[in-house]
Amino acid sequence: MTETTPLALHRWDRPVDASDRAVLAHCVGPTIDVGCGPGRMSAHLSRMGGLALGVDLVRDAVHQAVERGATVLHRDVFAPLPGEGRWQTALLADGNVGIGGDPVALLRRMRAVISEDGRVVVDLTAPGTGLTTGWVRLETERGTSRPLRWAWVGVDAIDLLADDAGLAVSATHEHDGRWFTILERAA
């Protein structure tokens, strides 16, 4: 049996806090929130007057996001998405750069989703973490998912991963122990 780390959906079912707002301040223009979970970030962007679309593979998460007022698609991020190549911001909050266990593949996908002058806002783990891959399982009210590949990306690993994906770090920020970076298309 594969050892897995639980990712409880309720961890993200809280109001937007100060560190979330620090991340969201870098979401400019139309934003696609990848792995939106219960939609706190997408719903907040919409309430602030922005255009936001959440995307999540977990049916329970999509249902909760819709109840929260977010516009959400129940879809795999690697499947076709509306507006590909035209999103101003792709948001990978709450460690979602780990989706699929291959951050380079996901960042390449985000590069295809954003516009030529777009950006990818990425939550990271603390410096010194590097890159770790493993398995997670999502826990919802309906039960536990099958094991899913996941990756944890530290501040110290993002430069090389971004470069491999055709992106470059334009800024890295820390707010109350939360690290995130802004990626843009490499020149």
C-alpha positions in Angstrom: 0.0 0.0 0.0 1.3 3.5 -0.9 1.8 5.8 2.1 -0.4 8.9 1.6 -0.7 12.2 3.3 -4.3 13.3 3.9 -5.5 16.6 2.5 -8.7 17.5 4.3 -11.0 19.7 2.2 -12.2 21.5 5.3 -8.7 23.1 5.7 -9.6 25.5 2.9 -13.2 26.0 3.9 -12.6 29.2 5.9 -13.0 32.8 5.2 -10.2 34.6 3.3 -7.6 35.9 5.8 -4.8 38.5 5.6 -2.3 36.1 4.0 -4.9 35.0 1.4 -5.4 38.7 0.6 -1.7 39.2 0.3 -1.6 36.5 -2.4 -4.8 37.7 -4.1 -3.4 41.2 -4.4 -1.1 39.8 -7.2 -4.1 38.4 -9.2 -4.6 41.0 -11.8 -7.3 40.8 -14.5 -9.2 37.7 -15.3 -8.0 34.9 -13.0 -8.3 31.1 -13.3 -8.0 29.5 -9.8 -6.6 26.0 -10.4 -7.5 23.5 -7.7 -9.9 26.0 -6.2 -11.3 23.6 -3.6 -14.3 25.1 -1.8 -13.7 28.4 -3.7 -12.7 30.9 -1.0 -10.2 32.6 -3.3 -12.4 32.6 -6.4 -15.4 33.8 -4.5 -13.4 36.6 -2.9 -12.0 37.7 -6.3 -15.5 37.8 -7.7 -16.9 39.7 -4.7 -14.1 42.3 -5.2 -15.4 42.8 -8.8 -12.9 40.6 -10.6 -13.5 37.9 -13.2 -12.6 34.6 -11.6 -13.1 31.0 -12.7 -12.3 28.1 -10.3 -11.4 24.7 -11.6 -11.4 21.6 -9.5 -11.6 17.8 -9.9 -13.3 17.1 -6.6 -17.1 17.1 -7.0 -17.7 18.0 -3.3 -15.3 21.0 -3.6 -17.0 22.3 -6.7 -20.4 22.0 -4.9 -19.1 24.0 -2.0 -17.5 26.6 -4.2 -20.8 27.2 -6.1 -22.6 27.5 -2.8 -20.0 30.1 -1.8 -20.8 32.1 -4.9 -17.8 31.2 -7.1 -18.0 30.3 -10.8 -16.5 26.9 -11.0 -15.8 24.1 -13.5 -15.6 20.4 -12.5 -12.7 19.5 -14.6 -9.1 18.3 -14.7 -6.7 21.2 -15.3 -5.0 19.2 -18.1 -8.3 19.0 -20.0 -9.3 21.8 -22.3 -10.2 25.0 -20.4 -12.2 28.0 -21.5 -10.2 31.1 -22.5 -6.9 29.2 -22.9 -4.1 31.6 -23.7 -6.2 34.6 -22.5 -6.1 34.5 -18.7 -4.2 37.3 -17.1 -3.5 35.3 -14.0 -3.4 31.6 -13.1 -3.6 31.1 -9.4 -2.0 28.0 -7.7 -2.9 28.7 -4.1 -2.6 26.4 -1.1 0.3 24.4 -2.5 -1.6 23.5 -5.7 1.6 23.7 -7.7 1.8 20.1 -6.4 -1.2 18.9 -8.4 -0.2 15.8 -10.4 3.1 15.4 -8.7 5.0 17.0 -11.6 5.3 20.8 -11.0 7.1 21.4 -14.3 4.2 19.8 -16.3 1.7 21.8 -14.3 3.6 25.1 -14.8 3.9 24.4 -18.5 0.1 23.9 -18.5 -0.3 27.2 -16.7 2.0 28.9 -19.3 -0.4 27.7 -22.0 -3.4 29.0 -20.1 -2.1 32.6 -19.5 -1.9 35.4 -22.0 1.4 36.5 -23.4 1.7 39.2 -20.7 0.0 37.0 -18.0 1.3 35.7 -14.7 1.2 32.6 -12.5 0.8 33.2 -8.7 2.1 30.2 -6.8 2.0 29.3 -3.1 5.2 27.6 -2.0 6.6 25.9 1.0 9.3 27.6 3.1 12.9 28.0 2.0 14.9 24.9 2.6 12.1 22.5 1.5 13.3 21.9 -2.1 11.2 19.6 -4.1 9.5 16.6 -2.6 7.0 14.3 -4.3 4.7 11.8 -2.9 1.1 10.7 -2.6 -2.0 12.4 -1.0 -5.6 11.5 -0.6 -8.4 14.1 -0.4 -10.8 13.7 2.5 -14.3 15.0 2.1 -17.7 14.5 3.8 -18.4 11.7 1.3 -15.1 9.8 2.0 -11.5 9.6 0.9 -10.2 9.7 -2.6 -7.8 7.2 -4.2 -4.2 8.1 -3.8 -3.1 11.0 -6.0 0.5 12.1 -7.0 1.5 15.4 -5.4 4.5 17.6 -5.0 5.7 20.1 -2.4 7.7 23.0 -3.9 9.9 25.2 -1.7 11.0 28.7 -2.4 14.5 27.3 -3.1 13.2 25.0 -5.9 10.9 27.3 -7.9 13.6 29.0 -10.0 14.7 25.8 -11.8 11.2 24.4 -12.1 9.9 27.7 -13.6 12.8 27.8 -16.0 12.1 24.3 -17.2 8.5 25.4 -17.8 9.5 28.5 -19.8 8.6 30.8 -17.0 10.7 33.1 -14.8 10.4 34.3 -11.3 9.5 38.0 -11.3 9.0 38.4 -7.5 8.8 36.3 -4.3 7.0 37.4 -1.2 6.4 36.2 2.3 3.5 37.2 4.5 3.1 35.8 8.0 5.1 32.7 7.1 3.3 32.1 3.8 5.6 32.2 0.8 4.5 32.8 -2.7 6.0 33.8 -6.0 4.9 35.5 -9.2 6.0 33.8 -12.5 5.9 35.3 -15.9 6.8 34.0 -19.4 10.6 33.8 -19.8 12.0 36.2 -22.3 
